[in-house]
Amino acid sequence: MKIAISSDHGGNNLRKEIIQQLEELGLSYEDFGPKNDDSVDYPDFAMPVAEGVTSGKFDRGILICGTGIGMSIAANKVKGIRCALVHDVFSAKATRCHNDSNVLAMGERVIGPGLAREIVATWLAQDFEGGRHERRIEKITALEK
């Protein structure tokens, strides 16, 4: 599995923590920054991840900002992205199993690194269940312009 990851300045520390986790798990990833703590605009860092996932270059993406809200809104503007803002383990599992989310968004100012690691581990380990959920994903896809 190949992961695209990015943050804005508000998610820099948590992004570094999650990169360490990806390395520990032996997963391939590309870090889209930012390179320092200077203020940046989150859409500029959400787009390379979202576009990388929809192009097939990456299997999944992880986005982090202060709350995760801005990143998730920006990523969901890209056709084919199902970005879920998650701050608990149950939702991490549900969004993969039921919604086939391909991008995970989290907020560094909302959760700590321990919980974030649990969320990422859970989200990465789950497969889409298909079945009755498939027709719902098809309906979401049909809404995209």
C-alpha positions in Angstrom: 0.0 0.0 0.0 1.3 3.4 -1.0 0.2 6.4 1.1 0.2 10.2 0.3 0.4 12.4 3.3 0.4 16.1 3.9 -0.6 18.8 6.4 -0.7 22.5 6.9 1.3 24.3 9.6 -1.3 23.4 12.1 -0.8 19.7 11.5 2.9 19.6 11.1 3.8 17.8 14.4 1.1 15.2 14.0 2.1 14.6 10.4 5.6 13.8 11.5 4.3 11.4 14.1 2.2 9.6 11.5 5.1 9.4 9.1 7.1 7.7 11.8 4.2 5.2 12.2 4.1 4.6 8.5 7.8 3.8 8.5 7.4 1.5 11.5 4.6 -0.3 9.6 6.9 -0.6 6.6 4.5 1.2 4.3 5.6 3.2 1.3 4.6 6.9 1.4 5.2 10.3 -0.1 5.3 13.4 2.1 3.9 16.5 0.5 5.0 18.8 3.3 5.1 21.5 4.3 8.8 21.6 5.0 8.6 24.1 8.0 6.1 25.6 10.4 5.4 28.8 8.4 1.8 29.5 7.8 0.4 27.9 4.6 -2.9 27.5 2.9 -4.4 24.0 3.5 -6.0 23.7 0.0 -2.5 23.9 -1.5 -1.4 20.8 0.5 -4.7 18.9 0.3 -4.7 18.9 -3.5 -1.5 16.9 -4.3 -2.7 14.2 -1.9 -6.3 14.1 -3.3 -5.1 14.2 -7.0 -2.4 11.5 -6.2 -5.1 9.2 -4.9 -7.5 9.7 -7.7 -4.8 9.2 -10.3 -3.9 5.8 -8.8 -0.4 6.8 -7.9 -1.4 6.3 -4.2 -3.8 3.8 -2.7 -4.8 6.2 0.2 -4.1 9.6 1.6 -3.8 11.2 5.0 -4.4 14.9 5.6 -3.8 16.8 8.9 -4.5 20.4 9.8 -5.5 22.1 13.1 -9.0 20.6 13.1 -9.0 18.4 9.9 -12.1 20.3 8.7 -10.4 22.5 6.1 -8.4 19.7 4.7 -11.4 17.4 4.4 -13.5 20.0 2.7 -10.7 20.8 0.2 -10.0 17.1 -0.6 -13.6 16.3 -1.1 -13.7 18.8 -4.0 -11.7 16.4 -6.1 -13.8 13.9 -8.1 -13.4 10.4 -6.7 -12.2 11.4 -3.3 -14.1 10.2 -0.2 -12.3 12.0 2.5 -13.5 11.3 6.1 -12.7 13.5 9.0 -12.1 11.1 11.9 -11.3 11.7 15.6 -12.2 8.3 17.0 -11.4 4.6 16.3 -15.0 3.5 15.7 -15.4 6.1 12.9 -12.0 5.1 11.4 -13.3 1.5 11.0 -16.7 2.5 9.8 -15.6 4.9 7.2 -13.4 2.2 5.5 -15.9 -0.6 5.9 -19.0 1.3 5.0 -17.9 4.4 3.0 -14.8 3.1 1.3 -13.0 6.3 2.3 -9.7 6.8 0.4 -8.5 9.8 2.3 -8.3 10.3 6.1 -8.4 13.7 7.7 -7.5 14.5 11.3 -7.0 17.5 13.5 -3.8 18.0 15.5 -5.5 20.4 17.8 -8.4 18.0 18.4 -6.6 14.7 19.2 -3.2 13.6 20.5 -0.6 11.5 18.8 -1.6 8.3 20.6 -5.2 8.3 19.5 -4.1 9.5 16.0 -1.9 6.4 15.7 -4.7 4.2 16.7 -7.0 5.8 14.2 -4.4 5.4 11.4 -3.7 1.8 12.2 -7.4 1.0 12.3 -8.2 2.9 9.1 -5.3 1.3 7.2 -6.2 -2.2 8.3 -9.8 -2.2 7.2 -11.2 -3.2 3.8 -14.4 -2.0 2.2 -17.2 -4.5 3.0 -19.1 -3.9 -0.3 -22.5 -5.5 -0.4 -25.3 -3.1 0.6 -22.7 -0.3 1.0 -21.7 -0.6 -2.7 -24.9 0.9 -4.0 -24.5 3.8 -1.6 -21.0 4.5 -2.8 -22.4 4.4 -6.4 -25.0 7.0 -5.5 -22.3 9.3 -4.0 -20.2 8.8 -7.2 -23.3 9.7 -9.3 -23.5 13.1 -7.4 -20.0 14.1 -8.6 -19.9 16.5 -11.5 
